[in-house]
Every structure is written in C-alpha cells, then in structure tokens.
Amino acid sequence: MKRENYILSGTDLYAVRNRNEQRVLKSMAANEDIQALSDPHGDLIRDIYAMALNLLPPRYTQRGTIVLREPVRKNAVDEAVREALRLVLNNP
C-alpha cells in the first residue's frame, strides 16, 4: 500500500508496525522446508507468512517505542511458522 494511504487527519501512521513481521520472516528464512518449496509465483510463501502472523498475537510498535518485555517467544514464532506451513500445504 502507498504511504499516503496511511495518513489520517494529517498523522502519518505508516511506521506503526507489527513487531512479529520481521520475526516471522527470520523464522521462515531459517525453515528448511520452506526454503525447499517450489513456489515460482510466491503464493505459498505469502500465504504462509500471512497465516503465521494471524496465528500470533499482534505486537504493534512505532518509532520511539520502548519494549520492556517480549511476551511472544521465539519458539512460539517458530511454531506458528511450522503450523502455517502445515495448514497451507494441506489446504492449497
């Protein structure tokens, strides 16, 4: 989506992001089963990414946010990626 679509009443909301986005990407990059997928158009990868994010509680932050603790542990992110892979491959 274009950055201008994230402006509301003159406030730029583009930088508000779900902290799990980068964490899911890193987990997917480390997952050998995902790396071995034949996915020429990227549809499976996008589905797995979206599904894994939907399986986790959102963790929205913005610039300047101080994160005191991370309630979503790395093993929970890895498990969400594995479950998303299973779900997507079983329901193409």
C-alpha positions in Angstrom: 0.0 0.0 0.0 1.2 3.5 -0.7 2.4 5.6 2.2 -0.2 8.3 1.5 -2.9 5.7 2.3 -1.6 5.6 5.9 -2.3 9.3 6.6 -5.3 10.1 8.8 -6.2 13.6 9.8 -2.6 14.7 8.9 -1.0 12.0 11.0 1.4 9.5 9.2 0.7 6.0 10.5 3.0 4.3 8.1 5.7 3.5 10.6 3.3 1.7 13.0 4.3 -2.0 12.5 3.7 -5.4 13.9 6.9 -6.5 15.6 6.2 -10.1 14.6 6.6 -9.3 10.9 10.4 -9.3 11.0 10.5 -12.2 13.5 8.3 -14.4 11.2 10.4 -13.5 8.2 13.6 -14.6 10.0 11.9 -17.8 11.2 10.7 -18.6 7.6 14.2 -17.9 6.2 15.6 -20.4 8.7 13.0 -23.1 7.9 14.5 -25.7 5.6 11.0 -27.0 4.5 10.0 -23.5 3.4 13.3 -23.0 1.6 12.8 -26.2 -0.3 9.3 -25.3 -1.6 8.7 -25.0 -5.3 6.8 -21.7 -5.4 7.6 -19.8 -8.6 4.9 -17.1 -8.1 5.4 -16.8 -4.3 1.8 -17.6 -3.5 2.6 -20.3 -0.9 5.2 -18.1 0.7 2.8 -15.2 1.1 0.1 -17.5 2.4 2.5 -19.0 5.0 3.7 -15.5 6.1 0.1 -14.2 6.5 -1.1 -17.3 8.3 1.8 -17.3 10.7 1.2 -13.7 11.6 -2.5 -14.5 12.1 -1.6 -17.3 14.5 0.4 -14.9 16.7 -0.9 -12.1 18.9 -0.1 -8.7 17.2 2.7 -6.6 18.7 2.3 -3.1 17.2 5.0 -0.6 17.8 6.1 2.8 16.4 9.4 4.7 16.3 10.4 5.6 19.9 8.5 2.7 21.4 10.3 1.2 24.4 9.8 -2.6 24.5 10.2 -3.7 28.1 9.4 -7.4 27.5 8.5 -9.6 24.6 5.6 -11.9 25.5 5.8 -13.7 22.2 8.8 -16.0 22.5 11.0 -17.2 19.6 9.8 -20.8 19.9 6.2 -19.5 19.6 7.1 -17.7 16.4 8.8 -20.8 15.0 5.8 -23.0 16.0 3.4 -20.5 14.2 5.6 -20.8 11.1 5.6 -24.6 11.2 1.8 -24.7 11.7 1.2 -22.1 8.9 3.3 -24.3 6.6 1.3 -27.4 7.5 -2.0 -25.6 7.1 -1.1 -24.0 3.7 0.3 -27.2 2.3 -2.8 -29.2 3.4 -5.2 -26.6 2.1 -3.8 -25.1 -1.1 
